[in-house]
């Protein structure tokens, strides 16, 4: 049976979760008002995105393993490339998150300064 292994089951799970991610993007609450619903949506969207990234890395790893077993080929170079890509994307994601956090902190400081009339 096709779904006897983790690779096809994970692929189906990724497909379903990506569909929810897209649907969530289409139905997202308004950004103008930071409601509890909007904050919850942002947290779920972020968590689901990171989860999908990790699942994708696992999927690539298991796919390379299956390829090597099936065709008797060395996959060492592919694992190195996969590692470099994961580090690159992980750095971009982490860097973007830190940048957003810094902007958020600086924005909060500006609002406090403006409220007290110190600017």
N, C-alpha and C positions, 0 to 999 in steps of 0.2 A: 504494500500500500504506500502511496506517495507520502502520507503524513506520518510515517513510522519513525522518522528522524527529527531531530530538533531544528535542522536547517529549514525545511519547508514549513514547519509550524511557526517558527519565528518569522519567516517571510510573510505568512498570512497575518500574523499579529501586527507586524509593521504596516502592512497594507491597511488593516482596519484602523489602527491608531492614526496613521497619516490622514485617512479619510475623516476621522473625528477632528484632527487638527485643522484641516481645510474648512470643514463645516463650522467649527468654532470661530475661525477667522471671518467667515461670511456672516455669522450671527453675533459677533462681538458687541458688547455694550458700548455706548457712546463714550468717547475719550474726553469730552468736554467736562463731564461731571465725574469726579473720582468716587463713584458709589462703591458700596461694599461688593456689589455684583461685579463691577469693573475690576476691582482689586483681586477678587477671587479668580476671575477670568484670566487676568495677567499671570497670577501665580500658577494656575493650572496649565496655561499655554507654555510658560517657561519650563515647568517641570516635565511636561510631555515632550517638549522639544529636546531637552537634555536626555530624557529616557530614550527617545527615538534615535538620537545620535549614538548612544551606547549600544542600543540594539543593532544598529547598522554596523558598528565596528565588530560586534560579535558575529553578525551575519557574514561579513567579509572574511573573518577568520575561519569560520566553519566551512564556508564555500571554498576557500583556498585549500583547506585540509582535504575536503572531498575531492577536489580537482587533482591534488597530488596523489591521493590513494587510487583514484579511478584510472589515471593515465600514467602513473608511475614516474611522474616528473618531480624535479626538485622545485619547491616553492619558496626557497630561502630569500631570493631577491624580492619576490612579491611581499613577503612578510616585512622586509626592510622598508619597502615603499609604503606599505600599509602603516607601519610605525611612524614614518616621517609624516605621512598625511594626517594621522591621528594627532601627532604633536602639533602640526601646523594649524589644523582646524581647532584643536583644543586651545591653543594660544590665542587664536582669533576670537573664539567665543569668550574666553576668560578676559582677554584684553577689552573686548566690547562691553562686557559686564562691568568691569572695573571703571571704564570710562563713563558709563552711564551712572554708576554709583557716585563717582567724583562730581559729575555735573549735578546730580540730585543734591549732594551735600552742599556744594557751592550755591546752588539755587536756594536752598533752605537758609543759608547764611545771609544771602542778599535780602530775602524776604524779612528776616529778623532785623537786619540793619534798617531797612526801609520802614518797618513798623515803628521803630524807636526814633526815627528821624535823624539818625546819625550819619546819613549819607551825604 
